[in-house]
């Protein structure tokens, strides 16, 4: 089962997922798309708690 979670423009365009379509990423299958579909970065497995922490940190920098 794959999961996709997207946080859009309200905070920062970033999408974490574990879809197995970037096998060259060190954290495969976990990765994120930051800013665009082509900017694929390694990512740890995400939980809703980690995403909420990320959103809070982005809002506090704001």
C-alpha positions in Angstrom: 0.0 0.0 0.0 1.3 3.4 -0.9 0.5 6.7 0.8 0.6 10.2 -0.4 0.4 13.3 1.7 0.5 16.8 0.2 1.0 20.2 2.0 0.2 22.8 -0.6 0.8 26.5 -1.0 -0.5 27.6 2.4 2.8 26.5 3.8 5.2 25.2 1.2 4.8 23.0 -1.8 6.0 19.6 -0.6 4.6 16.1 -1.0 5.8 13.1 0.9 5.1 9.6 -0.3 6.3 6.0 -0.4 5.3 5.1 -4.0 8.0 2.9 -5.4 8.9 5.0 -8.4 12.3 6.5 -7.5 14.5 3.5 -6.7 17.7 5.6 -6.9 16.7 7.6 -3.7 18.7 6.5 -0.7 15.5 6.3 1.4 13.6 4.3 -1.2 10.6 4.0 -1.3 10.3 7.0 1.0 10.8 10.4 -0.6 9.4 13.8 -1.1 8.7 16.2 -4.0 9.7 19.7 -2.9 8.6 22.6 -5.0 8.0 20.6 -8.2 7.5 17.0 -9.3 11.0 16.8 -10.6 12.7 17.9 -7.3 12.7 14.5 -5.6 14.5 14.3 -2.3 15.2 11.5 0.3 12.7 11.5 3.2 12.1 9.5 6.3 8.8 7.8 6.7 6.2 10.4 7.6 3.5 10.4 10.1 0.7 12.9 10.7 2.6 14.1 13.8 5.7 14.8 11.8 3.8 16.6 9.1 2.0 18.8 11.7 5.4 19.6 13.3 6.7 20.6 9.9 3.7 22.8 9.2 4.1 24.5 12.6 7.8 25.1 12.1 7.1 26.7 8.7 4.4 28.9 10.1 6.6 30.1 13.0 9.3 31.1 10.5 6.8 33.0 8.5 
